[in-house]
């Protein structure tokens, strides 16, 4: 599952992997978002974007991280998506 979200695609020490895993669990806990919901979100994102362009699903990286809110000055969840594009459809495929 963690490879699916791109968390461990880079070479890391066991300590770094454990730290990343803990961060992922904590963020998901804070946003109350289960693995199943994230899986459905990824599927929906792929389906919608595929209407407009061909993407490299193997290179897809979707994560929930935290970032500092400019308005409130506190950490808030952020959806991060890195989606490699193979080509853009000419016209409307849908």
C-alpha positions as MATLAB code, in Angstrom:
seq = 'XXXXXXXXXXXXXXXXXXXXXXXXXXXXXXXXXXXXXXXXXXXXXXXXXXXXXXXXXXXXXXXXXXXXXXXXXXXXXXXXXXXXXXXXXXXXXX';
ca = [
       0.000    0.000    0.000;
       2.718    2.479    0.892;
       4.486    1.871   -2.427;
       1.165    2.682   -4.099;
       1.141    6.200   -2.618;
       4.756    6.790   -3.547;
       5.949    7.146    0.014;
       8.767    4.627   -0.335;
       9.746    4.994   -3.991;
      13.073    6.517   -2.978;
      15.852    4.544   -1.308;
      15.724    5.209    2.432;
      17.142    3.860    5.631;
      14.842    1.842    7.886;
      14.671    4.842   10.213;
      13.513    7.131    7.382;
      10.943    4.591    6.206;
       9.538    4.221    9.730;
       9.445    8.004   10.149;
       7.601    8.459    6.824;
       5.158    5.707    7.753;
       4.403    7.356   11.079;
       3.894   10.746    9.422;
       1.502    9.194    6.904;
      -0.508    7.488    9.642;
      -0.678   10.678   11.724;
      -1.793   12.852    8.826;
      -4.441   10.339    7.749;
      -5.616   10.155   11.342;
      -5.913   13.948   11.592;
      -7.938   14.249    8.386;
      -9.979   11.159    9.277;
      -9.335    9.679    5.836;
      -9.102    5.904    5.488;
      -6.940    4.035    3.007;
     -10.106    3.008    1.165;
     -11.155    6.649    0.750;
      -7.695    7.536   -0.581;
      -7.901    4.623   -3.027;
     -11.312    5.836   -4.266;
      -9.950    9.375   -4.560;
      -7.037    8.152   -6.684;
      -9.391    6.155   -8.915;
     -11.656    9.191   -9.398;
      -8.721   11.487  -10.167;
      -7.404    9.046  -12.785;
     -10.867    8.672  -14.349;
     -11.467   12.418  -14.637;
      -7.998   13.380  -15.857;
      -8.039   10.518  -18.378;
     -10.920   12.276  -20.139;
      -8.488   15.013  -21.147;
      -5.061   13.389  -21.293;
      -3.214   10.091  -21.205;
      -1.334    9.728  -17.938;
       1.351    7.376  -16.661;
      -0.546    5.589  -13.877;
       2.620    3.773  -12.749;
       4.325    7.122  -12.129;
       1.321    8.623  -10.346;
       2.104    9.881   -6.842;
      -0.741   11.009   -4.566;
      -0.190   11.865   -0.912;
      -1.826   13.706    1.912;
       0.709   15.859    3.708;
       0.574   18.888    5.945;
       1.316   22.501    5.149;
       1.165   25.750    7.067;
      -2.089   27.643    6.500;
      -1.463   31.238    5.436;
      -4.761   32.380    6.931;
      -4.702   30.579   10.286;
      -0.991   29.940   10.787;
      -1.547   26.283   11.722;
      -0.762   23.006    9.970;
      -3.556   21.831    7.676;
      -3.882   18.748    5.458;
      -2.861   19.126    1.807;
      -3.521   16.756   -1.080;
      -0.411   16.440   -3.223;
      -0.633   14.882   -6.680;
       2.241   14.373   -9.109;
       0.716   13.058  -12.345;
       3.022   12.325  -15.289;
       1.295   13.210  -18.577;
       2.004   11.070  -21.646;
      -0.126   13.085  -24.072;
      -3.039   15.508  -24.206;
      -6.160   14.447  -26.107;
      -7.078   16.575  -29.094;
     -10.707   17.592  -28.675;
     -13.070   16.112  -26.111;
     -12.723   12.372  -25.519;
     -15.743   12.142  -23.200;
];
